[in-house]
Amino acid sequence: MNSAENETEHQVRLTSPEMASLWTSYLNDTMAICVMKHVLNKVEDTQIKQVFEHALRLAETHIQTITGIFKEEHFPVPFGFTDNDVDLSAPRLFSDSFWLKYLHIMTAHGLTGYNVALTTSTRSDIREYYTKTNASSVDLYNLTIEVLLSKGLFSRPPYISTPSNADFVKKQSFLSGWFGDRRPLNAIEVSNIFFNLKKDIISRTLQMGFSQVAKSQEVRDYMKRGVEITSKHIEVFSSILNENDLPSPKRWESEVTNSQIQPFSDKLILFHALLLVNTAIGFYGAGMAVCMRRDLALQYQRIITETQKYAEDGANIMINHHWMEQPPQADDRRALTRV
């Protein structure tokens, strides 16, 4: 056997994707813990409270495991977010119903991230961790849907007629959409449009609430700009569905309270907003990749470009305030060779 084959799992260093996944998970979970602690301090609905208690236990377990891996690998533990980033005495900013829908969407984001982490990890202990994390997140995702359904709060995606038979596309006009009559949306296009619309509605509602409570005027203005941008995206996606006589999901703006007292630090508020914005870019890209009408692809492209600019501006604010932690980086070999 060669030396590589004799190498034990304990001796194998973390690969760059494993570093990236664990580092990102740590930041996201510490942020989530702050949010969930605030929710649990204000929530009145017993059933929703139990869901958040379960979610908090999962996040705290994640942090314990990741911290243990970091210490074993002599990897610096990120700053992340702490109790200093949440004010448990602040009044509620959103209703219990909104927080449940929020948790549903955030769990969907988590599932996407955990699946990527699993498929890019090599070491057995890291794969085992993300396998377990993915399984527990699936359970949480299903739990949020069940509770939303039981309370009549879940917007089911649109129904369409079942095809009478399997068939092939016969005309190139299937791909058109610029002029004249557009063909109806297909099920793949409806699925992505509806999902992105649900996420945008949650993002807009969060941005509205955050714009009321951020202390920094710069962060307040950034949130208000986000509300305007996301409103345009919601209008675009809704109009596409309406054109096909398909319903849009429930709106949640009325679930924002009139509180102006800050429950979360400006650092957490901006980080959270950027997390949703950057995740949205990925889902917009996925929607654009599978849409089969040229006009839809153009809409996605325009939305992605606008969202990328908004994300970059937010990152610059984070950097200017020294709020953005630096991810692990490859060695700068040119710098190392300088005398």
Secondary structure as a PSIPRED ss2 file (coil, helix, strand):
# PSIPRED VFORMAT (PSIPRED V4.0)

   1 M C   1.000  0.000  0.000
   2 N C   1.000  0.000  0.000
   3 S H   0.000  1.000  0.000
   4 A H   0.000  1.000  0.000
   5 E H   0.000  1.000  0.000
   6 N H   0.000  1.000  0.000
   7 E C   1.000  0.000  0.000
   8 T C   1.000  0.000  0.000
   9 E H   0.000  1.000  0.000
  10 H H   0.000  1.000  0.000
  11 Q H   0.000  1.000  0.000
  12 V C   1.000  0.000  0.000
  13 R C   1.000  0.000  0.000
  14 L C   1.000  0.000  0.000
  15 T C   1.000  0.000  0.000
  16 S H   0.000  1.000  0.000
  17 P H   0.000  1.000  0.000
  18 E H   0.000  1.000  0.000
  19 M H   0.000  1.000  0.000
  20 A H   0.000  1.000  0.000
  21 S H   0.000  1.000  0.000
  22 L H   0.000  1.000  0.000
  23 W H   0.000  1.000  0.000
  24 T H   0.000  1.000  0.000
  25 S H   0.000  1.000  0.000
  26 Y H   0.000  1.000  0.000
  27 L H   0.000  1.000  0.000
  28 N H   0.000  1.000  0.000
  29 D H   0.000  1.000  0.000
  30 T H   0.000  1.000  0.000
  31 M H   0.000  1.000  0.000
  32 A H   0.000  1.000  0.000
  33 I H   0.000  1.000  0.000
  34 C H   0.000  1.000  0.000
  35 V H   0.000  1.000  0.000
  36 M H   0.000  1.000  0.000
  37 K H   0.000  1.000  0.000
  38 H H   0.000  1.000  0.000
  39 V H   0.000  1.000  0.000
  40 L H   0.000  1.000  0.000
  41 N H   0.000  1.000  0.000
  42 K H   0.000  1.000  0.000
  43 V C   1.000  0.000  0.000
  44 E C   1.000  0.000  0.000
  45 D C   1.000  0.000  0.000
  46 T H   0.000  1.000  0.000
  47 Q H   0.000  1.000  0.000
  48 I H   0.000  1.000  0.000
  49 K H   0.000  1.000  0.000
  50 Q H   0.000  1.000  0.000
  51 V H   0.000  1.000  0.000
  52 F H   0.000  1.000  0.000
  53 E H   0.000  1.000  0.000
  54 H H   0.000  1.000  0.000
  55 A H   0.000  1.000  0.000
  56 L H   0.000  1.000  0.000
  57 R H   0.000  1.000  0.000
  58 L H   0.000  1.000  0.000
  59 A H   0.000  1.000  0.000
  60 E H   0.000  1.000  0.000
  61 T H   0.000  1.000  0.000
  62 H H   0.000  1.000  0.000
  63 I H   0.000  1.000  0.000
  64 Q H   0.000  1.000  0.000
  65 T H   0.000  1.000  0.000
  66 I H   0.000  1.000  0.000
  67 T H   0.000  1.000  0.000
  68 G H   0.000  1.000  0.000
  69 I H   0.000  1.000  0.000
  70 F H   0.000  1.000  0.000
  71 K H   0.000  1.000  0.000
  72 E H   0.000  1.000  0.000
  73 E C   1.000  0.000  0.000
  74 H C   1.000  0.000  0.000
  75 F C   1.000  0.000  0.000
  76 P C   1.000  0.000  0.000
  77 V C   1.000  0.000  0.000
  78 P C   1.000  0.000  0.000
  79 F C   1.000  0.000  0.000
  80 G C   1.000  0.000  0.000
  81 F C   1.000  0.000  0.000
  82 T C   1.000  0.000  0.000
  83 D H   0.000  1.000  0.000
  84 N H   0.000  1.000  0.000
  85 D H   0.000  1.000  0.000
  86 V E   0.000  0.000  1.000
  87 D C   1.000  0.000  0.000
  88 L C   1.000  0.000  0.000
  89 S C   1.000  0.000  0.000
  90 A C   1.000  0.000  0.000
  91 P C   1.000  0.000  0.000
  92 R C   1.000  0.000  0.000
  93 L C   1.000  0.000  0.000
  94 F E   0.000  0.000  1.000
  95 S C   1.000  0.000  0.000
  96 D H   0.000  1.000  0.000
  97 S H   0.000  1.000  0.000
  98 F H   0.000  1.000  0.000
  99 W H   0.000  1.000  0.000
 100 L H   0.000  1.000  0.000
 101 K H   0.000  1.000  0.000
 102 Y H   0.000  1.000  0.000
 103 L H   0.000  1.000  0.000
 104 H H   0.000  1.000  0.000
 105 I H   0.000  1.000  0.000
 106 M H   0.000  1.000  0.000
 107 T H   0.000  1.000  0.000
 108 A H   0.000  1.000  0.000
 109 H H   0.000  1.000  0.000
 110 G H   0.000  1.000  0.000
 111 L H   0.000  1.000  0.000
 112 T H   0.000  1.000  0.000
 113 G H   0.000  1.000  0.000
 114 Y H   0.000  1.000  0.000
 115 N H   0.000  1.000  0.000
 116 V H   0.000  1.000  0.000
 117 A H   0.000  1.000  0.000
 118 L H   0.000  1.000  0.000
 119 T H   0.000  1.000  0.000
 120 T H   0.000  1.000  0.000
 121 S C   1.000  0.000  0.000
 122 T C   1.000  0.000  0.000
 123 R C   1.000  0.000  0.000
 124 S H   0.000  1.000  0.000
 125 D H   0.000  1.000  0.000
 126 I H   0.000  1.000  0.000
 127 R H   0.000  1.000  0.000
 128 E H   0.000  1.000  0.000
 129 Y H   0.000  1.000  0.000
 130 Y H   0.000  1.000  0.000
 131 T H   0.000  1.000  0.000
 132 K H   0.000  1.000  0.000
 133 T H   0.000  1.000  0.000
 134 N H   0.000  1.000  0.000
 135 A H   0.000  1.000  0.000
 136 S H   0.000  1.000  0.000
 137 S H   0.000  1.000  0.000
 138 V H   0.000  1.000  0.000
 139 D H   0.000  1.000  0.000
 140 L H   0.000  1.000  0.000
 141 Y H   0.000  1.000  0.000
 142 N H   0.000  1.000  0.000
 143 L H   0.000  1.000  0.000
 144 T H   0.000  1.000  0.000
 145 I H   0.000  1.000  0.000
 146 E H   0.000  1.000  0.000
 147 V H   0.000  1.000  0.000
 148 L H   0.000  1.000  0.000
 149 L H   0.000  1.000  0.000
 150 S H   0.000  1.000  0.000
 151 K C   1.000  0.000  0.000
 152 G C   1.000  0.000  0.000
 153 L C   1.000  0.000  0.000
 154 F C   1.000  0.000  0.000
 155 S C   1.000  0.000  0.000
 156 R C   1.000  0.000  0.000
 157 P C   1.000  0.000  0.000
 158 P C   1.000  0.000  0.000
 159 Y C   1.000  0.000  0.000
 160 I C   1.000  0.000  0.000
 161 S C   1.000  0.000  0.000
 162 T C   1.000  0.000  0.000
 163 P C   1.000  0.000  0.000
 164 S C   1.000  0.000  0.000
 165 N C   1.000  0.000  0.000
 166 A C   1.000  0.000  0.000
 167 D C   1.000  0.000  0.000
 168 F C   1.000  0.000  0.000
 169 V C   1.000  0.000  0.000
 170 K C   1.000  0.000  0.000
 171 K C   1.000  0.000  0.000
 172 Q H   0.000  1.000  0.000
 173 S H   0.000  1.000  0.000
 174 F H   0.000  1.000  0.000
 175 L H   0.000  1.000  0.000
 176 S C   1.000  0.000  0.000
 177 G C   1.000  0.000  0.000
 178 W C   1.000  0.000  0.000
 179 F C   1.000  0.000  0.000
 180 G C   1.000  0.000  0.000
 181 D C   1.000  0.000  0.000
 182 R C   1.000  0.000  0.000
 183 R C   1.000  0.000  0.000
 184 P C   1.000  0.000  0.000
 185 L C   1.000  0.000  0.000
 186 N C   1.000  0.000  0.000
 187 A H   0.000  1.000  0.000
 188 I H   0.000  1.000  0.000
 189 E H   0.000  1.000  0.000
 190 V H   0.000  1.000  0.000
 191 S H   0.000  1.000  0.000
 192 N H   0.000  1.000  0.000
 193 I H   0.000  1.000  0.000
 194 F H   0.000  1.000  0.000
 195 F H   0.000  1.000  0.000
 196 N H   0.000  1.000  0.000
 197 L H   0.000  1.000  0.000
 198 K H   0.000  1.000  0.000
 199 K H   0.000  1.000  0.000
 200 D H   0.000  1.000  0.000
 201 I H   0.000  1.000  0.000
 202 I H   0.000  1.000  0.000
 203 S H   0.000  1.000  0.000
 204 R H   0.000  1.000  0.000
 205 T H   0.000  1.000  0.000
 206 L H   0.000  1.000  0.000
 207 Q H   0.000  1.000  0.000
 208 M H   0.000  1.000  0.000
 209 G H   0.000  1.000  0.000
 210 F H   0.000  1.000  0.000
 211 S H   0.000  1.000  0.000
 212 Q H   0.000  1.000  0.000
 213 V H   0.000  1.000  0.000
 214 A C   1.000  0.000  0.000
 215 K C   1.000  0.000  0.000
 216 S C   1.000  0.000  0.000
 217 Q H   0.000  1.000  0.000
 218 E H   0.000  1.000  0.000
 219 V H   0.000  1.000  0.000
 220 R H   0.000  1.000  0.000
 221 D H   0.000  1.000  0.000
 222 Y H   0.000  1.000  0.000
 223 M H   0.000  1.000  0.000
 224 K H   0.000  1.000  0.000
 225 R H   0.000  1.000  0.000
 226 G H   0.000  1.000  0.000
 227 V H   0.000  1.000  0.000
 228 E H   0.000  1.000  0.000
 229 I H   0.000  1.000  0.000
 230 T H   0.000  1.000  0.000
 231 S H   0.000  1.000  0.000
 232 K H   0.000  1.000  0.000
 233 H H   0.000  1.000  0.000
 234 I H   0.000  1.000  0.000
 235 E H   0.000  1.000  0.000
 236 V H   0.000  1.000  0.000
 237 F H   0.000  1.000  0.000
 238 S H   0.000  1.000  0.000
 239 S H   0.000  1.000  0.000
 240 I H   0.000  1.000  0.000
 241 L H   0.000  1.000  0.000
 242 N H   0.000  1.000  0.000
 243 E H   0.000  1.000  0.000
 244 N C   1.000  0.000  0.000
 245 D C   1.000  0.000  0.000
 246 L C   1.000  0.000  0.000
 247 P C   1.000  0.000  0.000
 248 S C   1.000  0.000  0.000
 249 P C   1.000  0.000  0.000
 250 K C   1.000  0.000  0.000
 251 R C   1.000  0.000  0.000
 252 W C   1.000  0.000  0.000
 253 E H   0.000  1.000  0.000
 254 S H   0.000  1.000  0.000
 255 E H   0.000  1.000  0.000
 256 V E   0.000  0.000  1.000
 257 T C   1.000  0.000  0.000
 258 N C   1.000  0.000  0.000
 259 S C   1.000  0.000  0.000
 260 Q C   1.000  0.000  0.000
 261 I C   1.000  0.000  0.000
 262 Q C   1.000  0.000  0.000
 263 P C   1.000  0.000  0.000
 264 F E   0.000  0.000  1.000
 265 S C   1.000  0.000  0.000
 266 D H   0.000  1.000  0.000
 267 K H   0.000  1.000  0.000
 268 L H   0.000  1.000  0.000
 269 I H   0.000  1.000  0.000
 270 L H   0.000  1.000  0.000
 271 F H   0.000  1.000  0.000
 272 H H   0.000  1.000  0.000
 273 A H   0.000  1.000  0.000
 274 L H   0.000  1.000  0.000
 275 L H   0.000  1.000  0.000
 276 L H   0.000  1.000  0.000
 277 V H   0.000  1.000  0.000
 278 N H   0.000  1.000  0.000
 279 T H   0.000  1.000  0.000
 280 A H   0.000  1.000  0.000
 281 I H   0.000  1.000  0.000
 282 G H   0.000  1.000  0.000
 283 F H   0.000  1.000  0.000
 284 Y H   0.000  1.000  0.000
 285 G H   0.000  1.000  0.000
 286 A H   0.000  1.000  0.000
 287 G H   0.000  1.000  0.000
 288 M H   0.000  1.000  0.000
 289 A H   0.000  1.000  0.000
 290 V H   0.000  1.000  0.000
 291 C C   1.000  0.000  0.000
 292 M C   1.000  0.000  0.000
 293 R C   1.000  0.000  0.000
 294 R H   0.000  1.000  0.000
 295 D H   0.000  1.000  0.000
 296 L H   0.000  1.000  0.000
 297 A H   0.000  1.000  0.000
 298 L H   0.000  1.000  0.000
 299 Q H   0.000  1.000  0.000
 300 Y H   0.000  1.000  0.000
 301 Q H   0.000  1.000  0.000
 302 R H   0.000  1.000  0.000
 303 I H   0.000  1.000  0.000
 304 I H   0.000  1.000  0.000
 305 T H   0.000  1.000  0.000
 306 E H   0.000  1.000  0.000
 307 T H   0.000  1.000  0.000
 308 Q H   0.000  1.000  0.000
 309 K H   0.000  1.000  0.000
 310 Y H   0.000  1.000  0.000
 311 A H   0.000  1.000  0.000
 312 E H   0.000  1.000  0.000
 313 D H   0.000  1.000  0.000
 314 G H   0.000  1.000  0.000
 315 A H   0.000  1.000  0.000
 316 N H   0.000  1.000  0.000
 317 I H   0.000  1.000  0.000
 318 M H   0.000  1.000  0.000
 319 I H   0.000  1.000  0.000
 320 N H   0.000  1.000  0.000
 321 H C   1.000  0.000  0.000
 322 H C   1.000  0.000  0.000
 323 W C   1.000  0.000  0.000
 324 M C   1.000  0.000  0.000
 325 E C   1.000  0.000  0.000
 326 Q C   1.000  0.000  0.000
 327 P C   1.000  0.000  0.000
 328 P C   1.000  0.000  0.000
 329 Q C   1.000  0.000  0.000
 330 A C   1.000  0.000  0.000
 331 D C   1.000  0.000  0.000
 332 D C   1.000  0.000  0.000
 333 R H   0.000  1.000  0.000
 334 R H   0.000  1.000  0.000
 335 A H   0.000  1.000  0.000
 336 L H   0.000  1.000  0.000
 337 T C   1.000  0.000  0.000
 338 R C   1.000  0.000  0.000
 339 V C   1.000  0.000  0.000
